[in-house]
Amino acid sequence: MKKLPWKSENNVLNLLSKWITIMPTIKTIDNIKIDIYSREHPPPHFHAKFSEYEELIVIETLETYAGKMPKVQRKKVNDWAADNKQFLMEIFNKLNPRP
């Protein structure tokens, strides 16, 4: 049986991201949510959310793009993200394909 081209995971994500914003939580670290949204602007970044705090962090440099969170939580995010930059970029690129 031939597989239909639109049935692959990447194609479904690409089709969905054109009409809706996808916001998967890709990791939770001690109540800190790491999210990457579709339909996002450069530079490639992720959202770290904790309680009422939210910080946007550039994947390549791990510098703050916007927002702020407590130092203890920021360090936990930084430690995890430093070991997972490639994974973060893959997810960002899947959800935000560039022509």
Secondary structure by P-SEA (a helix, b strand, c coil): ccccccccaaaaaaaaaacbbbbbcccccccbbbbbbcccccccbbbbbcccbbbbbcccccccccccccaaaaaaaaaaaaacaaaaaaaaaaacccc
